[in-house]
Amino acid sequence: MAVTAAQRHHWQQRLNAEAAAVAERAAEARQLAQAAAERLLERWPDLQGIWLFGSLHDGRFGLTSDVDLAVAGLPDDALLSAMALLEPLQDGEIVIDLVRLEDLDPHWQQRIQERAKALRAVS
């Protein structure tokens, strides 16, 4: 079955609209990541590093993606407090997934430090 010009046009418009929606959502997610980093640093100024990793960083971000942040130097017992601190920033559309770098396997620690975007460099 051949695709008509009208069908091709329809699907091209649909793909363009989805790409625009993803780009807009990614821009919002980047702003959210920066705001989250600032809020974490206000509460814990001695943090050693904050990194943006995952789909937003490596170009796979989509309409259902979250924001992945790794933080170094957050006290062992403060992860839930940090997540609660970031909760008001989240609008239900874009979720922040926060992990302590120290809780990750050494391979992932190294990979994040080498490849992710530093929102706060290691001090």
N, C-alpha and C positions, 0 to 999 in steps of 0.2 A: 504494500500500500504506500503510495507516494504522499509526501507531506506537502500540503499546499503552502503558498506564500503567506496566506493569512494565518495559518497554524504556526508557521515558522516565526512570523512577526509576534504573535501572541506569546510564544514561549520565550522569545528573546526579551520581550518586555518584562515578563515574569522573572527571568533570570537577572535582568538589570535591577529590578525593584528589590529582589532578595539581596543582591550584592550591596545595594545602597543601604538597606536595613542593617546588614552585618557591619558595614563600615561605620554607621552611626552608633550602633551598639558597642563596637570596639572602642570608639572614641570615648563614650561614656564610661566604659570599663577602665580605660587608662586613667581617666580623671578619678574614678573611684579608688583605684590602686594607689594613686598619689595621695589622695585624702586619707586613706587608711594608713599609709606609711607616716604621714604627718601626725595623725592622731596617736599612733603607737609611740612615736618619738616624744610627743608631749607627755605621755604617761610614764614611759620608760626611756629617759634621755640617754641612758648608757647602753642602749642596744648596739650590738657590734655590727649588724648588717640586716638589711631587708632586701629581698630579691623578688622580682616578678618572674615567674616561670610558667610553663604550660602553654596552652593553646593561644592565649593572648600574646605571649612573647614570641612564639615560633610560627605565627601565621596560620594557625589552624582554627582560630576563633570563629564561632558560629552563633546562631540565634539562641542556642541553649547552653552556651559555654559559661563557665564561672571564671573568677579571678583567683589565680593560685599565687599565694604569697608565702615565702619562707622567711623566718626571722631567726637571727642568731643573738644569743645573749638574753633571751627572755627567761626569767626565773622558771624553774621546773614546775612550780605550782600556779603559774600565771596564765596558762594557755586559755582556760575557760574565761578568765577575766578579760583577756585580750579579745577573745571572740565576742564577748558581751559588749565591750567598748566599741567594736566595729559594727555591731548590729544596727544602730540607728542610721548608718550610712547606706545600708542595703535597702533597696526599694522593693525587694521581692522579685524583681526581674533579673538582677545580676547578684549572684551570691559570692561571698569571699570565702575561699578555702584557705585557712591559715594553718601552717605547720611550723613547729620548732625545728630548726635545722639540726640541732643536736639529737633529735629523736629519730632522724632518718639514718638509713644505712650509709656507711662511709662513701660508697660509690655515688649515691644520690647527693650527698653533701658536696662532694667534689664537683659533680656534674652541674649542680645549681650554681656553685660559686664561679665556675669557669664559663658557663654558657648563658645564665640568666641575666636579666637586666637588673643592675644594682639600683635600688631606690634610695639606699643608704649604704655607702661603701663600708667595708670592714675597717674598723678603727684600730 
